[in-house]
């Protein structure tokens, strides 16, 4: 096996074959993922979930701004020294 890798002509073919196998695996993975997403989309479409009305949801401007919340620290964490 070591003689195959040392020969530059054969090493190129081995590298190309490895790259081809990796690319086939990657595109197979993408194809499988696309098929899964399509099945999920069909399931969601079959449920016929009613879309929210634009009048029901407040716009970004009308929403109440986020306020920082107070985080209570534990006194036993060793960082708080009084």
N, CA, C and O atoms as CSV, one atom per row, in Angstrom:
chain,resi,resn,atom,element,x,y,z
A,1,UNK,N,N,0.828,-1.195,0.000
A,1,UNK,CA,C,0.000,0.000,0.000
A,1,UNK,C,C,0.863,1.247,0.000
A,1,UNK,O,O,0.495,2.255,-0.603
A,2,UNK,N,N,2.015,1.193,0.672
A,2,UNK,CA,C,2.888,2.352,0.738
A,2,UNK,C,C,3.436,2.689,-0.643
A,2,UNK,O,O,3.659,3.860,-0.948
A,3,UNK,N,N,3.657,1.681,-1.481
A,3,UNK,CA,C,4.158,1.924,-2.824
A,3,UNK,C,C,3.154,2.651,-3.699
A,3,UNK,O,O,3.541,3.396,-4.599
A,4,UNK,N,N,1.877,2.446,-3.448
A,4,UNK,CA,C,0.839,3.139,-4.225
A,4,UNK,C,C,0.851,4.627,-3.918
A,4,UNK,O,O,0.721,5.447,-4.827
A,5,UNK,N,N,1.004,4.982,-2.663
A,5,UNK,CA,C,0.974,6.390,-2.279
A,5,UNK,C,C,2.243,7.099,-2.732
A,5,UNK,O,O,2.194,8.289,-3.044
A,6,UNK,N,N,3.372,6.406,-2.778
A,6,UNK,CA,C,4.629,7.033,-3.196
A,6,UNK,C,C,4.677,7.292,-4.691
A,6,UNK,O,O,5.413,8.175,-5.132
A,7,UNK,N,N,3.923,6.558,-5.475
A,7,UNK,CA,C,3.903,6.775,-6.925
A,7,UNK,C,C,2.996,7.968,-7.220
A,7,UNK,O,O,1.794,7.892,-6.965
A,8,UNK,N,N,3.547,9.086,-7.758
A,8,UNK,CA,C,2.742,10.294,-7.968
A,8,UNK,C,C,1.579,10.100,-8.943
A,8,UNK,O,O,0.531,10.722,-8.771
A,9,UNK,N,N,1.736,9.273,-9.935
A,9,UNK,CA,C,0.669,9.082,-10.910
A,9,UNK,C,C,-0.532,8.389,-10.272
A,9,UNK,O,O,-1.678,8.750,-10.540
A,10,UNK,N,N,-0.271,7.412,-9.441
A,10,UNK,CA,C,-1.358,6.673,-8.803
A,10,UNK,C,C,-1.924,7.472,-7.629
A,10,UNK,O,O,-3.119,7.393,-7.345
A,11,UNK,N,N,-1.076,8.235,-6.950
A,11,UNK,CA,C,-1.526,9.030,-5.808
A,11,UNK,C,C,-2.563,10.058,-6.235
A,11,UNK,O,O,-3.489,10.346,-5.476
A,12,UNK,N,N,-2.426,10.620,-7.441
A,12,UNK,CA,C,-3.414,11.572,-7.949
A,12,UNK,C,C,-4.771,10.904,-8.114
A,12,UNK,O,O,-5.796,11.490,-7.766
A,13,UNK,N,N,-4.786,9.690,-8.640
A,13,UNK,CA,C,-6.044,8.966,-8.825
A,13,UNK,C,C,-6.682,8.610,-7.483
A,13,UNK,O,O,-7.903,8.652,-7.335
A,14,UNK,N,N,-5.848,8.262,-6.515
A,14,UNK,CA,C,-6.367,7.946,-5.187
A,14,UNK,C,C,-6.978,9.194,-4.551
A,14,UNK,O,O,-8.056,9.123,-3.960
A,15,UNK,N,N,-6.301,10.328,-4.668
A,15,UNK,CA,C,-6.824,11.576,-4.116
A,15,UNK,C,C,-8.123,11.980,-4.813
A,15,UNK,O,O,-9.061,12.439,-4.162
A,16,UNK,N,N,-8.179,11.811,-6.133
A,16,UNK,CA,C,-9.397,12.137,-6.875
A,16,UNK,C,C,-10.539,11.209,-6.470
A,16,UNK,O,O,-11.681,11.655,-6.360
A,17,UNK,N,N,-10.257,9.950,-6.252
A,17,UNK,CA,C,-11.290,9.008,-5.839
A,17,UNK,C,C,-11.824,9.355,-4.448
A,17,UNK,O,O,-13.030,9.289,-4.208
A,18,UNK,N,N,-10.930,9.722,-3.542
A,18,UNK,CA,C,-11.350,10.112,-2.196
A,18,UNK,C,C,-12.210,11.368,-2.262
A,18,UNK,O,O,-13.238,11.450,-1.590
A,19,UNK,N,N,-11.798,12.351,-3.068
A,19,UNK,CA,C,-12.584,13.571,-3.219
A,19,UNK,C,C,-13.955,13.271,-3.822
A,19,UNK,O,O,-14.953,13.862,-3.413
A,20,UNK,N,N,-14.010,12.361,-4.787
A,20,UNK,CA,C,-15.277,11.984,-5.406
A,20,UNK,C,C,-16.212,11.308,-4.401
A,20,UNK,O,O,-17.412,11.586,-4.378
A,21,UNK,N,N,-15.669,10.438,-3.586
A,21,UNK,CA,C,-16.484,9.761,-2.574
A,21,UNK,C,C,-17.026,10.776,-1.569
A,21,UNK,O,O,-18.189,10.694,-1.174
A,22,UNK,N,N,-16.201,11.723,-1.156
A,22,UNK,CA,C,-16.643,12.746,-0.207
A,22,UNK,C,C,-17.741,13.605,-0.832
A,22,UNK,O,O,-18.737,13.901,-0.172
A,23,UNK,N,N,-17.579,14.007,-2.082
A,23,UNK,CA,C,-18.588,14.832,-2.745
A,23,UNK,C,C,-19.896,14.067,-2.924
A,23,UNK,O,O,-20.969,14.640,-2.732
A,24,UNK,N,N,-19.835,12.807,-3.283
A,24,UNK,CA,C,-21.044,12.001,-3.424
A,24,UNK,C,C,-21.750,11.884,-2.074
A,24,UNK,O,O,-22.976,11.978,-2.009
A,25,UNK,N,N,-20.999,11.684,-1.014
A,25,UNK,CA,C,-21.587,11.620,0.321
A,25,UNK,C,C,-22.238,12.929,0.728
A,25,UNK,O,O,-23.318,12.929,1.319
A,26,UNK,N,N,-21.591,14.045,0.418
A,26,UNK,CA,C,-22.137,15.357,0.753
A,26,UNK,C,C,-23.433,15.619,0.001
A,26,UNK,O,O,-24.413,16.066,0.597
A,27,UNK,N,N,-23.451,15.345,-1.308
A,27,UNK,CA,C,-24.661,15.581,-2.086
A,27,UNK,C,C,-25.760,14.592,-1.706
A,27,UNK,O,O,-26.939,14.940,-1.767
A,28,UNK,N,N,-25.409,13.389,-1.324
A,28,UNK,CA,C,-26.398,12.443,-0.817
A,28,UNK,C,C,-27.032,12.936,0.472
A,28,UNK,O,O,-28.240,12.807,0.668
A,29,UNK,N,N,-26.214,13.502,1.351
A,29,UNK,CA,C,-26.719,14.063,2.595
A,29,UNK,C,C,-27.664,15.224,2.316
A,29,UNK,O,O,-28.738,15.306,2.913
A,30,UNK,N,N,-27.273,16.127,1.410
A,30,UNK,CA,C,-28.140,17.254,1.059
A,30,UNK,C,C,-29.449,16.781,0.445
A,30,UNK,O,O,-30.506,17.340,0.737
A,31,UNK,N,N,-29.392,15.763,-0.400
A,31,UNK,CA,C,-30.598,15.242,-1.033
A,31,UNK,C,C,-31.537,14.651,0.010
A,31,UNK,O,O,-32.749,14.862,-0.046
A,32,UNK,N,N,-30.972,13.908,0.964
A,32,UNK,CA,C,-31.778,13.312,2.023
A,32,UNK,C,C,-32.401,14.387,2.911
A,32,UNK,O,O,-33.556,14.267,3.319
A,33,UNK,N,N,-31.638,15.431,3.207
A,33,UNK,CA,C,-32.142,16.528,4.032
A,33,UNK,C,C,-33.255,17.276,3.307
A,33,UNK,O,O,-34.255,17.643,3.922
A,34,UNK,N,N,-33.092,17.505,2.006
A,34,UNK,CA,C,-34.113,18.177,1.217
A,34,UNK,C,C,-35.400,17.362,1.196
A,34,UNK,O,O,-36.493,17.921,1.289
A,35,UNK,N,N,-35.274,16.059,1.075
A,35,UNK,CA,C,-36.451,15.188,1.056
A,35,UNK,C,C,-37.179,15.250,2.402
A,35,UNK,O,O,-38.409,15.259,2.443
A,36,UNK,N,N,-36.428,15.294,3.490
A,36,UNK,CA,C,-37.039,15.384,4.818
A,36,UNK,C,C,-37.769,16.712,4.996
A,36,UNK,O,O,-38.863,16.754,5.559
A,37,UNK,N,N,-37.167,17.784,4.522
A,37,UNK,CA,C,-37.798,19.102,4.639
A,37,UNK,C,C,-39.068,19.150,3.802
A,37,UNK,O,O,-40.068,19.724,4.234
A,38,UNK,N,N,-39.045,18.562,2.619
A,38,UNK,CA,C,-40.247,18.519,1.791
A,38,UNK,C,C,-41.367,17.752,2.474
A,38,UNK,O,O,-42.523,18.173,2.430
A,39,UNK,N,N,-41.034,16.623,3.109
A,39,UNK,CA,C,-42.047,15.845,3.814
A,39,UNK,C,C,-42.640,16.640,4.970
A,39,UNK,O,O,-43.849,16.602,5.196
A,40,UNK,N,N,-41.796,17.357,5.698
A,40,UNK,CA,C,-42.308,18.194,6.786
A,40,UNK,C,C,-43.191,19.317,6.253
A,40,UNK,O,O,-44.222,19.631,6.846
A,41,UNK,N,N,-42.791,19.919,5.140
A,41,UNK,CA,C,-43.591,20.987,4.545
A,41,UNK,C,C,-44.945,20.452,4.096
A,41,UNK,O,O,-45.965,21.113,4.289
A,42,UNK,N,N,-44.965,19.269,3.502
A,42,UNK,CA,C,-46.233,18.667,3.084
A,42,UNK,C,C,-47.109,18.381,4.294
A,42,UNK,O,O,-48.324,18.574,4.239
A,43,UNK,N,N,-46.505,17.922,5.386
A,43,UNK,CA,C,-47.289,17.645,6.596
A,43,UNK,C,C,-47.886,18.925,7.162
A,43,UNK,O,O,-49.032,18.931,7.612
A,44,UNK,N,N,-47.121,20.000,7.141
A,44,UNK,CA,C,-47.642,21.279,7.622
A,44,UNK,C,C,-48.739,21.802,6.706
A,44,UNK,O,O,-49.742,22.333,7.184
A,45,UNK,N,N,-48.562,21.660,5.410
A,45,UNK,CA,C,-49.584,22.110,4.469
A,45,UNK,C,C,-50.854,21.277,4.595
A,45,UNK,O,O,-51.956,21.793,4.407
A,46,UNK,N,N,-50.708,20.000,4.911
A,46,UNK,CA,C,-51.871,19.131,5.051
A,46,UNK,C,C,-52.700,19.494,6.280
A,46,UNK,O,O,-53.917,19.307,6.286
A,47,UNK,N,N,-52.049,20.010,7.317
A,47,UNK,CA,C,-52.772,20.417,8.515
A,47,UNK,C,C,-53.582,21.680,8.278
A,47,UNK,O,O,-54.550,21.935,8.995
A,48,UNK,N,N,-53.207,22.471,7.290
A,48,UNK,CA,C,-53.877,23.723,6.940
A,48,UNK,C,C,-53.990,24.637,8.151
A,48,UNK,O,O,-55.082,25.031,8.561
A,49,UNK,N,N,-52.853,24.955,8.698
A,49,UNK,CA,C,-52.814,25.862,9.836
A,49,UNK,C,C,-53.173,27.252,9.333
A,49,UNK,O,O,-52.553,27.742,8.389
A,50,UNK,N,N,-54.170,27.902,9.949
A,50,UNK,CA,C,-54.546,29.231,9.477
A,50,UNK,C,C,-53.425,30.232,9.725
A,50,UNK,O,O,-52.811,30.246,10.792
A,51,UNK,N,N,-53.174,31.048,8.749
A,51,UNK,CA,C,-52.135,32.063,8.878
A,51,UNK,C,C,-52.635,33.162,9.800
A,51,UNK,O,O,-53.829,33.459,9.827
A,52,UNK,N,N,-51.744,33.754,10.539
A,52,UNK,CA,C,-52.130,34.841,11.432
A,52,UNK,C,C,-52.479,36.075,10.615
A,52,UNK,O,O,-51.853,36.379,9.600
A,53,UNK,N,N,-53.468,36.751,11.080
A,53,UNK,CA,C,-53.879,37.985,10.429
A,53,UNK,C,C,-52.900,39.084,10.830
A,53,UNK,O,O,-52.462,39.138,11.979
A,54,UNK,N,N,-52.563,39.943,9.903
A,54,UNK,CA,C,-51.609,41.011,10.183
A,54,UNK,C,C,-52.167,41.982,11.215
A,54,UNK,O,O,-51.400,42.603,11.951
A,55,UNK,N,N,-53.490,42.124,11.280
A,55,UNK,CA,C,-54.097,43.037,12.244
A,55,UNK,C,C,-54.006,42.489,13.661
A,55,UNK,O,O,-54.044,43.268,14.614
A,56,UNK,N,N,-53.889,41.188,13.832
A,56,UNK,CA,C,-53.842,40.599,15.163
A,56,UNK,C,C,-52.463,40.704,15.806
A,56,UNK,O,O,-52.358,40.839,17.025
A,57,UNK,N,N,-51.429,40.645,15.017
A,57,UNK,CA,C,-50.077,40.688,15.569
A,57,UNK,C,C,-49.572,42.125,15.574
A,57,UNK,O,O,-49.655,42.812,14.556
A,58,UNK,N,N,-49.053,42.582,16.697
A,58,UNK,CA,C,-48.552,43.955,16.729
A,58,UNK,C,C,-47.272,44.088,15.914
A,58,UNK,O,O,-46.483,43.149,15.813
A,59,UNK,N,N,-47.084,45.240,15.349
A,59,UNK,CA,C,-45.874,45.470,14.561
A,59,UNK,C,C,-44.693,45.652,15.498
A,59,UNK,O,O,-44.849,45.665,16.719
A,60,UNK,N,N,-43.544,45.788,14.930
A,60,UNK,CA,C,-42.325,45.926,15.729
A,60,UNK,C,C,-42.368,47.208,16.550
A,60,UNK,O,O,-41.884,47.237,17.681
A,61,UNK,N,N,-42.935,48.254,15.997
A,61,UNK,CA,C,-42.972,49.538,16.690
A,61,UNK,C,C,-43.953,49.486,17.859
A,61,UNK,O,O,-43.696,50.089,18.901
A,62,UNK,N,N,-45.072,48.776,17.704
A,62,UNK,CA,C,-46.106,48.743,18.721
A,62,UNK,C,C,-45.759,47.842,19.896
A,62,UNK,O,O,-46.364,47.962,20.961
A,63,UNK,N,N,-44.817,46.962,19.727
A,63,UNK,CA,C,-44.475,46.032,20.794
A,63,UNK,C,C,-43.808,46.753,21.948
A,63,UNK,O,O,-43.134,47.769,21.776
A,64,UNK,N,N,-44.016,46.194,23.125
A,64,UNK,CA,C,-43.391,46.755,24.312
A,64,UNK,C,C,-41.897,46.445,24.284
A,64,UNK,O,O,-41.515,45.313,23.988
A,65,UNK,N,N,-41.047,47.422,24.584
A,65,UNK,CA,C,-39.604,47.162,24.521
A,65,UNK,C,C,-39.186,46.174,25.603
A,65,UNK,O,O,-39.797,46.092,26.668
A,66,UNK,N,N,-38.135,45.434,25.302
A,66,UNK,CA,C,-37.604,44.483,26.265
A,66,UNK,C,C,-36.886,45.226,27.375
A,66,UNK,O,O,-36.144,46.177,27.135
A,67,UNK,N,N,-37.121,44.776,28.580
A,67,UNK,CA,C,-36.471,45.400,29.723
A,67,UNK,C,C,-35.492,44.408,30.323
A,67,UNK,O,O,-35.764,43.208,30.358
A,68,UNK,N,N,-34.360,44.898,30.794
A,68,UNK,CA,C,-33.401,43.963,31.398
A,68,UNK,C,C,-33.984,43.360,32.673
A,68,UNK,O,O,-34.662,44.032,33.451
A,69,UNK,N,N,-33.704,42.093,32.858
A,69,UNK,CA,C,-34.194,41.416,34.047
A,69,UNK,C,C,-33.073,41.308,35.063
A,69,UNK,O,O,-31.907,41.130,34.713
A,70,UNK,N,N,-33.445,41.418,36.308
A,70,UNK,CA,C,-32.453,41.307,37.365
A,70,UNK,C,C,-32.117,39.836,37.584
A,70,UNK,O,O,-33.008,39.004,37.752
A,71,UNK,N,N,-30.853,39.534,37.579
A,71,UNK,CA,C,-30.399,38.165,37.787
A,71,UNK,C,C,-29.845,38.070,39.200
A,71,UNK,O,O,-28.908,38.775,39.575
A,72,UNK,N,N,-30.444,37.188,39.959
A,72,UNK,CA,C,-29.989,36.984,41.336
A,72,UNK,C,C,-28.783,36.043,41.326
A,72,UNK,O,O,-28.858,34.932,40.800
A,73,UNK,N,N,-27.693,36.489,41.900
A,73,UNK,CA,C,-26.491,35.660,41.967
A,73,UNK,C,C,-26.523,34.821,43.234
A,73,UNK,O,O,-27.032,35.240,44.273
A,74,UNK,N,N,-25.977,33.657,43.118
A,74,UNK,CA,C,-25.863,32.819,44.305
A,74,UNK,C,C,-24.717,33.320,45.156
A,74,UNK,O,O,-23.660,33.698,44.649
A,75,UNK,N,N,-24.941,33.317,46.445
A,75,UNK,CA,C,-23.894,33.768,47.348
A,75,UNK,C,C,-22.849,32.696,47.580
A,75,UNK,O,O,-21.760,32.993,48.071
A,76,UNK,N,N,-23.158,31.462,47.239
A,76,UNK,CA,C,-22.250,30.373,47.530
A,76,UNK,C,C,-21.315,30.055,46.364
A,76,UNK,O,O,-20.628,29.034,46.406
A,77,UNK,N,N,-21.264,30.883,45.335
A,77,UNK,CA,C,-20.410,30.558,44.199
A,77,UNK,C,C,-18.944,30.925,44.422
A,77,UNK,O,O,-18.093,30.599,43.594
A,78,UNK,N,N,-18.646,31.595,45.525
A,78,UNK,CA,C,-17.265,31.904,45.839
A,78,UNK,C,C,-16.762,33.177,45.190
A,78,UNK,O,O,-15.636,33.593,45.462
A,79,UNK,N,N,-17.548,33.802,44.349
A,79,UNK,CA,C,-17.114,35.022,43.672
A,79,UNK,C,C,-17.544,36.272,44.446
A,79,UNK,O,O,-16.901,37.318,44.352
A,80,UNK,N,N,-18.601,36.161,45.187
A,80,UNK,CA,C,-19.106,37.319,45.936
A,80,UNK,C,C,-18.491,37.307,47.318
A,80,UNK,O,O,-18.780,36.424,48.126
A,81,UNK,N,N,-17.650,38.275,47.591
A,81,UNK,CA,C,-17.040,38.402,48.905
A,81,UNK,C,C,-17.465,39.712,49.500
A,81,UNK,O,O,-17.381,40.762,48.862
A,82,UNK,N,N,-17.923,39.643,50.726
A,82,UNK,CA,C,-18.386,40.867,51.378
A,82,UNK,C,C,-17.472,41.281,52.471
A,82,UNK,O,O,-17.714,42.295,53.127
